[in-house]
Structure formats: structure tokens, C-alpha cells
């Protein structure tokens, strides 16, 4: 399995605090079946979580070197999980934030419990410059828990959705699990990630069975667990989302 959302780049957000913690978590993730992993530290403008690309790249080189020394076989890539802000494009161009593995895909998040002004204007600026916004963990936002069909407006605006597969294991609660199952059933989710910060606790075989039971589509499950991740890494296009609504 391949994981596009994690917080192992140590010491710069609310994920791993030290190199040793990050290395132990990598070992745990390897044992649980992760083959490739994108490190996506939070970036929140004008906060303590605002590490720029130069600093992130230095930490990334350090963790890759240590992982190799520890014989960890997970292939590592770098990105960000960026809190939405009006100047996302400028932050990319200034070298403050990372797209996923230098691709056109940008992982972003919204406020958990309230709406954000001018969201679609910001997203349109990104898409008109060739970037593809990827919304992290849509099942966790209060607005989509109440009105999941509002995500259709995001999909129509060119946004792809990344679900936290750990939501299916009740990491966050019953609401999150229920919404993610609905999104998977409708095939609105394009990517899966663990969003792991400190611990890795899941079962890959059980997850695959759960996804097959929800979606009834083996090819879609393979896209979620493997092939769509590869398209990010290779900077290739994802097919058009079929907006089923059941």
C-alpha cells in the first residue's frame, strides 16, 4: 500500500517531534505494509507551522539518510498539507509550500468547524494555473458531515478528495466513518492516506476487504491503494470523477 498523507517530518508541526520518533514510526508503517509514503507536514501561514521549503528539504534529506542506514525500504517523498489561505499560488511560487513530490497536486485543508470565505475563488486561481487541489480528509469537516453532497461543488471545481483510511477504523469517530463510507460508495474519493502523526495502527488486509465491501469494485480499490498515488508521483492526470450520488 502507498500512503500520501503523513506527519513524520519531525519537529515542525504536531506530528513526530524527533528523528528517533519518526524512524520508529517508519519501521511500524513498513511492518504494516506501507511501501511508499509522502511526508506532508502542516503549513499554516503566520503560525508556528510555517516551515519553508528550504528547511523542509534539509530535514527530508536527514530522514532519508537515516532511514537508509536503518535499512527501511519505504520510498519517501515530500509535500505539505496546507491550510487554505488566499495566497496559495504565491506561497508555491515563493518556495514556502510544497506540492506533492513537486507535482501539480497540492494537498490542502479547510477549517474543521466553520466555513471559509472565498474558497472557490482561491481554488480557481490554483486550477487556472495548472494545479490540482486535493482536499484532505473531507469526512472530518463538520459541514460535510451534515451535508456531504456539498462536496459535489468542490469536485465540479476540479478538487480531488483524499480520505483518511484510518477513519474506517474509528480513529476519529462514528460520524467520520459513516461519511467516508458514503464518499467511497459514491466513488468521490480519489486518494487514501493515513494522516498518521505518532502511531500506525491498521491492518492492510482488513482495509482492502473493507474497501471491497463498501465499493464492490476491485479496480477502484486498486486505484485508491496504489495506482492513483503513482499518478501523483509521476505527475500524471487522474481520470474524470464520476459523480454518483446514492
N, C-alpha and C positions, 0 to 999 in steps of 0.2 A: 504494500500500500504506500501511497505517496501523500504527504501532508503539506498543505500550502499556508498554514496559519499557526504560528507558534511564537513563544516569547522566551527564547533561550539566549538571546544576545544580552549577556549579563551586565547588570549594573546601570541600565539606562531607562528601565521602566519598572512595572510592577511584577515582572517575571523573575527569572533567575537573578540572584544577587551577585554570585561569584562564578568564576570559571569552573571551580570544582563542582558546584551545583549543576551547572549547565552540562558538564561532561557526564555526570551521573545520570541526568535526565536523558541525554542522548543514548546512553547504554540501555536504559529502561525502554526507550522507544524502539531501539533496534531489536531488543528481545521481543517486543510486542508486534513486530512485523513492518515497521516503517523503513522504507528503502531510500526515499528521497524526502527532503524537508526544506521548506523556505522559512527562514527566520524573519519574523515580521514584528519588530518592536513598535510599540506605540509611538506616534508622533502627534503631539498636541501643541499647537502653536502658542507661544507665550506661557508655557508651563515648564515644569522641571523635566517633562518628557519631550525634549526638543533637540535631541542629539542629531547633528548634521551628518551628511553622507561621508565626509572625510573621516570623522570619528567612528562612525558605524563600520566603515570598511576596515579600519585598523583593528577593531575588536573582532570583526569577522575573520580576518587573517589569523588572529591569535587562536580563535576557537577551532578553525580548520586545522591548523598546525597541531594543536593539542589532540584533536580527535584522531588525526593520522597516527600520532605517537601512541595513542591508546588502542589502535587497531579497530576503530569504529568505522564500519563500512557504509554508513549513511552518507549519501551525496548531499551537500549543503549548498543552499542558495540564499541570497539576501533580498529583502524587500522592506516594506513598512506596513503598518496598519495606521492610517492617517485619519485623525478626527476631522470631519468636514469643516472647511473654512473657505471664505470667498476667494482666496488667492492660491488655490491648489496648483494651478498651472504655473504661477510664478515660483512657488516653492520647488516644483520639479525643475524648472529652468535654472534656478539659483543653486541647485545641488543641496537643498535642505532635506528633501524627501526622496525615497527610492520607490520606483515602480518595482514590480516583482521580477527579479532577475534581469533588470534593465529592459524589460519588455514594454509593450503598450498597456499592460494591465496594471491598474492601481487599486490596491485594497484600501477601502475607506470604511469608516463607521459613522453612525449618527448618534445624537443624544438618546439615551435609553428611555427616558420617561417624558419627553416633550418633543414638539415639532421644531424644525429648524427653518428659518426664513430663507427664501431664495435658493432652496436646494436644487431645483431643476435648472435654474439659470447657471449655477456652478457646474452641474453635471454636463449641461450643454456646451459650456466652454471647453471642458475636457474632451468630449466626444468630437467636437468640431475641429480639434487639433490632433485627432487621431488616437486619443487614449480611450481605453475601455475601463470604465469604473466597475469595480467589483464590491458589492455591499457585503460586509462581514456580518455573519450570524443574524439574519433577518428575523429568526424565530425569537430572539431575545428582546426585541423592541416592543414596548407596551402598545404602540399604535397598531402594529401588525398582529399582535396577539388578539386585539379587539377586532381589527378589520384587515385580515390577511389579503383580501382582494385588492387593497390599495397598492400592493406590490406590483400589480399589473402595470400601473402607471410608470413605475421605475423600469420595468422590463421594456416597455414601449419606448422609453427614453434611452435605451441602449445599455442599461445597467445589467450586469450578471450577478447572480446571488451565490454566496458561499455559506453553506450551513455548517454548524459545528456538529460533527457526528457524535460528540460526547453528549449532546442534548438527548440523543436516543437512549443513553444510559442514565438519564435523570440527573445529570450533573447540575442542572440549574433548577429544574422543577417540572411539574406536570404540564404547565401551560406551554413551556418551550418544546417539550417532546411532542405535544399534540400539534402545534403549529408546524414544526419541522416535518412531521409525518404527512401533513396535508400538502406542504410545499413539494415534498418528494413525490407524493402520489400524483400531483399535477405536473410533475417534471419541470418545475420552475427553478429548482436548484441546479447549478452548473458545476460547482466545486464543493468539496468537503475538506474540512480541516479540523484539527483537534482543539486549537486555541489553548494549548497547554501552557501553563505558567510555571508550575512547580512539580506536578506529578503526572504520570502517564498510567492510566488505569482503564484499559478496554480490552476487548477480545476481538481480533480481526475476523476470525471465522464466524463468530456470533454476529458481528456487524454486517458482514456480507449476507448472512441469512436473513437478518432483519430488513436490509435494503431490498432484497429479492421479494420478501413477503409483502412489503409496502408497495413496491413499484411494479412487480410482475414482469420485469424487463431486464434480462441479463446484460444486454448490450448497454443499457443506460447505467447499470451498476458498474460495469467496467469503465465507462466514461467517468463516473464520479470518483472511482477509486484509483484511476490510473491515467487514462488517455487524455482527459481534459487538462490535467496537471502538465502533461508533456507539451500540450499546445502552449501553455504559458511559457515554459522553459524555452521552447523553440520559437516563441513569438509568432505563433500561427493563429489564424482566426478560428473561433468557435462557431459551430453551426447556429442557425436561427432557432431561438427558443419557441417551441410550440406552446402557445398559451392556453392549455387546457384549464378548465375551471369546473371542478367537481366538488 
